[in-house]
Amino acid sequence: GPHHLLYNALPDWAQSLGMVFSLMLIAPSWGGMLNGLLTLRGAWDRVRQDPILKFMVVAVTAYGMATFEGPMLSIKSVNALSHFTDWTIAHVHIGALGWNGFLTFGVLYWIFPKIFRTKLHSIKLANFHFWIGTLGILFYAIPMYWAGITQGLMWKQFNADGYLQYPIFLETVLQLIPMYMLRAFGGVLFLGGTIVGVYNLMKTAMAGNLLADEADSAPALEAGPYVDHGKNVYGHRFLESRPIQFSVLAVIAVAIGGAVEFIPTALVESNIPTIASVKPYTPLELEGRDIYIREGCYTCHSQQVRPFRSETERYGEYSKPGEFVYDHPFQWGSKRLGPDLHRVGQKYPDAWHYNHMMDPRSMSPGSIMPRYPWLSEQDVNKEMTPGKISAMTTLGVPYPDGYDQFALKDYDTQAQQIADGLSQNGITVEKDKEIVALIGYLQRLGTDIKMERTARVETK
């Protein structure tokens, strides 16, 4: 939702519009939730007995919680604390486990006895599945809420002298490990309940016979006088009687709404933020970026320094829209299990990055980041590099004409420089290894804007 797009490189008007529309979604989503819960009026005694209804009640309740929390997280003052923390993870899993998961289980427990023409194998197992699954959700989500608020507050905490209370990012991560252990326990409970549910459904299917085809049937219409509306059909009734025309008009309305947002920012050149010093990635950096994406680095690291003092003190200058014009796709991320990387370029030497990828704990004691030893063993598939340059050119990245034909020469030159630098630090690695490309990419991040600032100083 829009809560992923606040305080970033999007125009302020787009962020505010997203927040407004997110808040508007509370009405239809809560209408659906209340409709589901109020359907059970007078039948709560059955909920105590029927595991299917238990699953449905929790599912609809989780839906209401998730669809309230999403708009709440889109409020900028809340988002300033919540975003990039485990609060977002808790929010997502209330929807994924509670709404999607429990609704799926409830539907399957309801439909299997019908299509296999038998009784559910075990009501007790279904009830057990419900309770262990519910406990799993609680053990998963509550620690993540706690971790998220803890993270957000620790990141923003200043001491009496005006400095960050926790300047080392790893300090904020180590505080969360007990919560992650509780989350893992909750996940095991939920998975265990799922296994029980699958067993129960399999035994149900084995005990019955599949109803491959069911004769069509429909209840008889209630007898009453026939009313011919004729030509006296107005308003919404007119559209309802013409589904094709109604669908076409709906598509047109959605297209207009999308165009109003897309055209000003993408097609009007004056609205595209550019910074003269921001240049396209080199072939080596482009390959390193693909390795960064392939290894899932974006799931734990953001590349978006928000305009808060707590972030500029920790990472450096806040991110500018013009710095991302050649990122396809951008790597803003939505979670910081590790520090933001948008200003990491040239912050550490190449050897530091090499050792950190081979053994994170050798450079950051206590780190929970995994090792990536294969990056020093696997070669980059350079046959794909010219095609990637062509693809970026198609997307509007201003590489020189025909650059894809001689991009590998620039690749080899830059890769050899990094390999030689590593060799001077006692690290032997061939220039075509993936770790070299990844180091090239990391050392580029956030450095272009520094060159612009240097150029301005020299001009003065």
N, C-alpha and C positions, 0 to 999 in steps of 0.2 A: 503494500500500500504506500500511500504518500509519505508515511512516516520514515521511509528509507531515503527520502529525497530532500530532507530539510537541512539547512545550514551547509549546503554544498554548492557546486558550481552552477546549478540551475538559476535562472532569473528569479528574483524575489517574487514577481507576480505569479510565476508558475508554482512556486512553493506555497504561496498563500491560497491560490486557487485549489491546489491539491488538498490543503488542510480543510477548506470549506466543504469540498465535495466528500471528503472522508467523514466529516462530522454529519453530513446529510445522510450518510448510509446507516446511521444508527436507527433511523425510523423504519425502513423496510426490514432490516435484519431483526430488530427487536419485535417488529410485528409478527414475523415468522416464528420467533421463539415463543412469544406469548400465545400465539395461536396453537402451537404444539402443546404447551403446558396446560392451557385452559381446556384443551380437548379431553384431558384426563379428569376434569371436574366430576366428582361423584364416583370415580373409579380408582381412588388411591388405595383402597383395600386390595385391588387386583395387583397393584404395583408391588405390594409386599410379597405376593405369591409368584408372580410371573417374571422370570429373568429377562424376557424380551422387553417388557415395559421398563424394567430397571435400566437396561442399556439405552433405551430410547430417551428416558428422562435425563440421564446424565449427558447423553449426546446433545440434546437440545439445550440443556443448561450450559454446557461447554461452548456451544455455538453462540449463545448469548454473551458469555464472558469474553470470548475472542473478538466478537464483532463490536463489543463496547470498548474493549481495550485498544483495538486498532485505531479507531478515531481518537481515543484519548492520547495515544502515542503520537498522533499527528499534530497535537497542540505543541507549538514551538517550545514553550517553557518546560513541558514534560519531556519532550524529545531531547532537549539539551542534556538532560540527565540520563535518559534511558538508552539513547542510540549507541551502537557499537558495544553494548554490554549484553550480559546473559538475560536481561529482562526481555529482550527481543526473542531469545531462544525459548524462554518460558511461554511467552505469548504464542509463538508458533506451535508449540507442542500441546498447548491446551486445545488448539484447533485440530492438530493432526491426530493426537491420541484420543482426546475426548470426543470431539465432534466426528471427524472422519472415521476413526477407528471404532468407536463404540456404536456409531450408526451402522457401520458395515456389519459388525458382529450381530446386532439386533436384527437386521434384515436377513442375514444368513440363517440365524436360528428360527426365524419365522418362515422362511421360504423352503428350507430343506425338507421339513416334514410334509409340506404340501406337494412338492414336485416328486418326492419319493414315496408318497402315499403311506406314511407310517408316522409313529410318534417319535418325538425327539428321544435319542438314546438315553440321556440322563439329565433330568432337571437339576439334580444336585451338582453335577459337573458344570452346568451352565451358570448356576448361582456362584459356584466357586470361581469360575472364570470372571464373573462380574466383580466380585469382591477383590480378587487379587489384581485384576486390571485397574480397578479404581485406586487401590493402594499404590500401584505402580505409577499412575498418573500423579498422585499427590507427592510421592517421593521424588518424582522427576521434576515437577514444576515448581514446588515450593522452594527447594534449594536454589533453583535457577533465579527465581524472583529475588531471593536473599542475596545471591551472588551479584546479580545485576545492580541492585541498589548499592551494595558494598563497593563494586567497581566504580560506578559513577561518582560516588562521594569521594573515594580515595583519589581518583584522577583530578578532581577539582579542589582538593584540600590544600590550602596554603598555611604556612606557619606564621608566627607572630612577626617575623622579619620580612614577610612578603615573598618568601620562596616556597616552591612546591614542597609539601610535607613528604611526598613519596616520589622523588624525582626519578628513581630507577623503576621502570615499568614492571620488572619482574617481581618487585615487592607486592604489587597489587594482584599478581597472578597467584603467588604462593598462598595468599589468604583464602583463595577460592578452592583449593584442593579438597578440603573436607566436603564442600558442597558438591564437587564433581563426583566424589565417591558415593554420596547419597543418590545423586542422579543415576549413576551406573546401577546401583541397587534397584532403583525404581524401574529402570529399563529392563533389568533381569526379571522383575516381577511381571511387568507388562508382557514381555516375550513369553514367559512361562504360561501366563493366562492364554495367550494366543495359541500356544502348542496344545493346551488342554482343549481349547475350542475347536481346533482342527481335528483332534482325535474324536471329539464328540460328534462332529458333523460327518466324519468318515464312517463311524459306526452307525450313524443314522442312515446314511446312504446305503451301506451294506445290508441293512436290515429291511430295506424297502425295494420297490421297483420304480424305476424312473418313468414318469409320465412324459413321454416324448412329445406328445401333441395333445392339446386340450381343445375341445369343441368350443367354438365361439358362442358366447351367450351375453345377453344384456337384459337388465330388468325392464319390464314393460313400462311404457310411459303412463303417467297418471292421466286418467280420463278427464277431459275438460273441453270447453268450447274452443274451437279453432279461431285464431286471430290472424287475419291477413294484414300485415302492416303495409303491404303495397309500396307505394312511393313515399309514404310518410315515415321515413327512417332518417333520423338526424343524429348529429353529434357522434359520440363514440360508438353507438350501435351501428352506424353506417360503416365505420372502419372495421368493426368486428365481423360484419357480414362479408367483407372483402379481404380475406387473409393475405392474398398475394400483394394487393396494393398496400395493405397495412405494413407488410414486411419491407417492401421497397421504400416506403416513406420513413420507416424506422432506420433503415440502413443509411438513407440520405441524411437524416438528422444526426446520426452518429458520425458520419463522414464530415459533416460541416463542423461539428464540435471538435473533432480531431484536427481538421485543417486550421481552425482558428488558433490552436496551440502550436501546431507544427510549422506552418508557413512563416510566421514572423521570426522564429528562431533558427530555422534551417535554410530557408530560401532567400531571405532578404539579407544581402551580404553585410550591410551595416550593422545588423544585429548579431553577427557571428563574432564573438570576442576573439581577437588574435593578439599575440604578443610577438614582436619582431624577432626576439631571441629564441623563441620556441621552434625547434626544428624537428623534422621527422626522425624516427629511430633509424640508426644504422642497421645494416643487415644482421650484424652480430647481435645487437640489442633486440631486434625484432624476433630473432630465434630464441633469445633468452626470455623474452616476454612470453612466448608460447610455452616454454618449459615452466615458467612461473605459474601459468594457468593450468597446465597439465598436472602439476604436482599439488594443485589445490591450495597454493599459498594465500590466495585471496579469501579463503574461508577463515583464516586466523589473523590476517593482516589487512588493514584498510590502507587506502592511498588517498586520503582526504583530510587535510588538517583544517578543522573548523575554526571560524573566527572568534574563538574564546581565548581569553588570556591564559587559562590553564593549558590550552593546547599549543599556543605559540611559545609559551615558556618551555614546554616539554619537547616540541618537535621543530620549532622554527616558524618562519613566515607562513601564514595561512594560505591555502590553495586558491589559485585564481582560475576562473572559467577558461581563460585562454590557454592554460597549460594542458588541457585535455583534448584539444581539437584534433589531434592525430591519434588518439587512443580509440581503437576499434576492436573490441568494446572497451569501455573504461573499466578500471579496476578499483572503484571506490570502496567496494566491500561493504559488509554490514555487521562485522564482528571483529573485536580486537582481543584475541587471546594472546596476541603478540603486539608489539608497538606499531603505530602507523609508520609506513615506509615511504611516504611521499617526499620526505626530505632526507632520506637515508643516503642519497648519492654523495660520494666523496667524504662521508662522515667517518668511515673506517677504511683501512687499506684492503687491497685485494686479498692478501693472505688471511686477514681476519674473516672475511666472508667465506673463503675456502674452508678454513678450520671450523667455522660455525656450521656450515652445511654438512661437513663430515661428522662432527661431534658437537652439537650445540652446547652441551654441558662443559666442554673444555673452555668455552669463551664466556658462557653465562651460567655459572653454577646454580643448579636447581631448576634449570629450564625444563619445561615439559614438551618441548618441540622434538619431533622424531629426527633420526639421522637420515641422510640421503647419500649413502656411499656410492650408489649406482651412477650418480651424476659424474663421478670421476672415471667411470668405466665405459659409459655409453657415448658413442659418437653422435653428433648432430647430423641429421639427414640433410646435407646441403643441397641435394638435388631439388628439394622443395623450396629453397630460399628464393630463386627467381620468381616462382609462381606466387609466393607470398608478397613480394614487392609489387607484382602486377595487380594483385588483389587490393592492396592498400592504395595503389594509384587509382584504381577504379572507384574506390571510396572517397577519393578527393585528396589524398595525401600527396603533396607536391614534390614527388621525386622527379629528377631530370628525365627527359624523354629517353627511352631505351635503357634506363638505369638497370633494369633487371638483367641485361645482357652482361654487365660487368660488375654486378653487385658482389659476386664472390671474391673478387680481388680486394675490395674494401673489407670484406669479412675476414679474409686471411690476415690482412695487415693488422687490424685491430686485435684479432685473437692472438696473434703472435706477440704483440706488445704485452698483453695480459699474461700469457704463458711465460714470457721472459721475466716479467716482474715477479711472478710467483717463484721462478727458479732462483732469483736472487735472494729469496727468503727461505731457500732450502726445500721448496715444494716442486716436485717434478710432475708435470701434467702436460699432455699433448694439447695443441691449440684447438683441435677439433672436438674435444670433449664437451659434454653438455654443461659442466660446471663453469667452463670459461665463458660460454654464452650467457649463463645466468648472472655471473659476476658483472659482465659488461652491462647487462640490463639494470641491475641494482645500482651500479655506480652512476648511471645516467639519471636516476629518478630525482626529480625536483631541482636539477642543477641548471636548467636553461634560464630560469628566471634570475638566477644569481649572475649569469653572464650579462643580462640586460642591465642589472643594477651597476655592474662594473663598467659597462659601456657608458652609462649616464655619468658616472663619476669622472671617467676619462674625458668625456666631452666637455664637462665643466672646467 
